[in-house]
Amino acid sequence: MPRRPTPEPKPIFWVPLQGTPQREKPVFHEVFRDWTGWLTLDIEVFSDYLYVGSGQIDLVRINGREQARYTFTRRDGKLIIPATSIKGAVRSVFEVITNSCVSQRGRRERIYSSAHFACGLVRKGKEEKAQLCPACRVFGTTGYRGRVYFSDAEPIGEVSTTTIKISDLWPPRRTQGRKFYETKKFQPQDLTPRRNTRFIEVVPKGSVFRTRLRFENMSESELGALLRAMGIIPKENDPDSVVLGFPVKLGGAKPRCLGSVYFRPRAVRIVASPQQSWIEGLIQPRGKGALVAHLAAWLQDTSLLDLEAWEIFREAAQPRTDASCPREVY
């Protein structure tokens, strides 16, 4: 009887849950304080493909026959990456590097840490008693509006789509902490329909989308952690410069090594800061043309980081283009 083939290694890494989230009273929106403004970012596809599913299926001709295909998200017929997808991807990294609560989990997934329970509802009239972890203070939670917002990302230049085939996916059986996916090479399959496979519409490597990140009443430590959650880090031995440290996983089919993107900062606009009122900011916007200086200054404040988790994540998130993702069902 032939032996079953050795399964290909899964492209997963885990960051263990340790310590206790630092829960504090959230910052509310009644006045401007700290840093308020927006950052323009390009999202460049680094992996072989990016798939952001619309939840819809269309029919396409493949090898002379009509086949069902899961489509890429569109708005008014134009390709987009929804703001919610961007925010969710960035938040997941922010949660791990700031030792925040586990805000999302699968229905059958158990979290073996009593300290990392999801932050509770902020009830009206009881704001003074609210205690939220760093991620919930920045991105929001039930009953509390967060202080960062992304816009839908739209294509820069001509972005075309293609069709690929992937095998179906199953979640891991055991939870070992916070789960992330590695950046490896995609293994293409032929387009012959088979059981336990599906066709998806994707955009190729090098495609660029543009989004805008708006932030309100953010401290330098929060902005520094937010930049790191997008893979933007200080340049080694030159704290006045910034570099792209690692890609962030975005969209669907991440276990097939799709969805690795780089966030490239393009422009910053400061409306209010600790040194400037919002009225002054509207009359004479401060920070226009000072992109790198602002990013470098925010990144120097590491007081919100869980440095151990940050080092684990940064090392594991480095691209490994010499290795391949599994092709078959797992």
N, C-alpha and C positions, 0 to 999 in steps of 0.2 A: 504494500500500500504506500503510495507516494506521500512524502512528508509535506505538510503545509509550509509554504514559503515563509521565511522570517519576515515579520512585518517591518515596514520602513519606520524609522524613528519619527515620532510626532514632533512638529515644530513648535513646541510649547515650552515656556519657562514660567516659573513660579517665583513670586516674592512673598516670603513668609509674613504672617501677621504677628507683630510683636509690639509690646508696650501698650499704651493707652492713648487714644486720640485726645488732643488738647481742645476741649470744648469750652467756648467762650460766648459771651453775648454778641449777637450779630450787629453789624453796622447797618443803620436804617437810612432812609432816603430823604429825610426832611430838610437837610441842608447839604451843600457841597463841603466836603472835607477831603484832605489828602489829594490823590491824583484822579482826575476825570479827563477823558478824551477818547481818541480812537486810533487804532493801528491798522494800516492796510497791509494785507498779507497775500502772497501768491502761494498756492498749493500745487506743488509739482509732483507728478507721479514718478516714483522711483522704482517700484516693482514692475514686473513685466506688464501687469494690468491692474486696473482699479475697477471695482464693481460696487456701485451704490444702488441697491435694488429699489424699485418703485413699488413693489408689491403686486405688479401687474404682469400679465403674460401676453405676448403677441405670437403670431405665426410667421415664420421665415422659411424660405426654401433652402434646404441643406441637402446636398447630393441629390438634387432632383425631386425631393419630397418636402412637403410642409411639415415643420416641426415646431413644437411649443418652445418658446424662449422667454426666460425671465429678463425683464427690460431694465435699463438704466433709468434713473429718475429724470423727469423732465418737468418744466413749468412753461406753459404756453408753447409747447413743442420744442423748447430749448433745453439742452442738457444742463443740469445743475447738480451741485452737492448740497443737500439741505442743511440749513444752519443747525438743526437738531443733531444731525450725524456728526458734524464737526465738533459741536459742543460736547457730545457724549464721548468722542474719542479723546479729546483733550482732558476732560474731567477724569477719565479712568486713570490717566497717567498722573494727574494732579493728586488724586486720592492716594496713590501708593507712595509718592515721594514726600507727601506731607503727613503720612500716617493718619489719614482720615477714616471715617466710617466706611463700611461696605454698603453702599447705597443701593446696589442692584445685585440680584443673584437669581439663579434658576429656581424653579419651583421645588425641585428635589435636592437642591444644593444646600448642604449644611456648612455653616461657618463655625469653625472650632475656635472661637474667641469670644468670650462674653463681653469684652471691652469694645468690640467693633460693631455693635448693633447700629442699625440705621438711625440717624437723628430723627427726633419726633416732630410733631406738628407744632408750629408757632401759633398760639391762639391769640386772637385779637383781644387786646386789653391786658395781656400777660407777657408783653414783649420783654419786660425787664427780667423775667425768669427764664427766658429762652437760653439754651446752651447748645451751640452748634459746633461741629468740627470744622477745620479749615476749608474743606471742599464745599460743605453746605453753606458756609458763610460767604463764599465767593460765587458759587454757581447756583445757589438757592436750593430749597427743599419745599415740601408741602407746607403752605402757609407763610412762606418767606420768599420774596422775589430776590433773585441774585443780583450781582453787580457786574457781570460780564455777559455780553450778547454777541453772537456771530450773525452775520448776514448770510443768506444763501450764496454759495460760491458759483460764479458764472465763468464760462470758458474765456480764456485769453487767446485770441486768434482762432484758427480752424482746428476744432477737435472732432475727430471722427470716431466711430465705434466699430467693433468687430464682434464676432461670435466665437466663443470657446466652449469646450465641454469639460465639466468637472464631475467627480464622483460625489455621492451624497456624503453628508457629514454627521457625526455623532459626538455629543459632548463627552469629556473624560469622565470616568466612573468615580474617581476620587478627587477630592479637593485638598490641595496642599498649600493654600494661601490665595494670593491674587494671581489670576491667570492672564498671561499675555502670549502673543504669537511672535515667533522669530521671523526675520527677513531673510528668506532664502530664494533660490531659483524656482520658478514655476515649471512643472513638467507637463508639457502639452500632450493632449490626447487626440487621436483621430476623431473626426466628426460623425462616426458611425453610431447611431442610437443604440444604447444598451441599457439593460436593467440597472437600477441604482445609480444612474447618471442624469445629468441635466445640462441644458444649454443656457448660457447667460450672456447678456450683452455687456461688453466692457469697453473701457477706453485704454489705449496703450501707454507704455512708458514714455515720459517726456511731455505728456499732456499737462496743461497748466490752467488752473482755475484761480479766480481772485475773490477774496472775501474781505470783510471789514469786521474787526473786533472792537466793540465799544466797551469801555470800562468806566465804572463810577465809584468814587470814594474808596479807591484802592490804596493800600499802604505799599511801600517799596518792597517789603518782604513778600506780599501777595503777588505783586507784579513780577518779581524775580522768579517765584515758584511757577507762575503761569507761563512765563517764557520758557523755562526748563521743561514744562509739560508739553510744549510744542517742539522740543528738540533744539531750542536756541540756547547756547551756553557760552560762557566766557572763553576767549581764546587762551590757550595755555601760555603762561609766562607773559601775557599781555592783557591785563584786566580791562583795558580801555577799548578792546575790540571784542567782537562776538563772531561765533562760527555756528554752523549747523552740525550739531553733535551726533544726531541719530534720526532715523525716520520714525514717524508715528503711524500706527495702524489705523486705517479708516475704512468704513464700508463693510461689505460682506465678503464671504469666502476667504477670510483671513487664514484659516487652517490650510488652504491651498497656496499660501504665500502670495495672495493678492492684497492690495490696499496699503502698501508702504508709501508714504508721502513725506515730503519735506515742506515745512512752513518757512517761506522766505519773506522777511519783513521788507516792505517797500517804502512806507512813509508813516509818520506819526503826527498827530495833532493833539496838543494839550489845551484843554479848555480851562481847567482849574488845577491848582497844585497847592502844596503847603505854603509856597511863596507868592501865590498869585490868585486873586479872586476870579470867579467865573465871568464877571463883567469885564475885567481887564483881558481875560482870555478871549472873549468874543471881539473886543475892539482890536486887540493886537495879539493874535494867537502866538503863544510862546511854544517853542519846540519845533516849529516848522523848519525842516532842513537839518535838525539836530538828532536824527534817528539813532545813530550808533551811540552817541553820548548818553541818551536816555536809556537805551537798552542796557548798556554796560553798567550804568549807575544802579539800575534796578537789580541786575543780576548779582551785584556785590553783596546784597543783603540776603544771607542764607538762614536767617533765624527761624524761618518757618519750615525748613527742610528737615526730614528725617535722613541724616547723612548716610546711614548704613543702607537704608532702602534705596536711596538715590544712587549709590555706587553699584548696588546689585542690578538695579534696573538699567542704568546707563551702559554697563558692560554687556548685559544680555541683549540689549536692543540694537547692538551694532550689527550692520548687515553682514551676512555670511553667504556671499554669492558663489562661493566654491562648493556649497552644499545644496541639495535639492529637497523640495517638499515631497511628501508622499503623493502618489498618483491614485492609488486604489482607495476603496472604502475603508474607513477606520473609525 
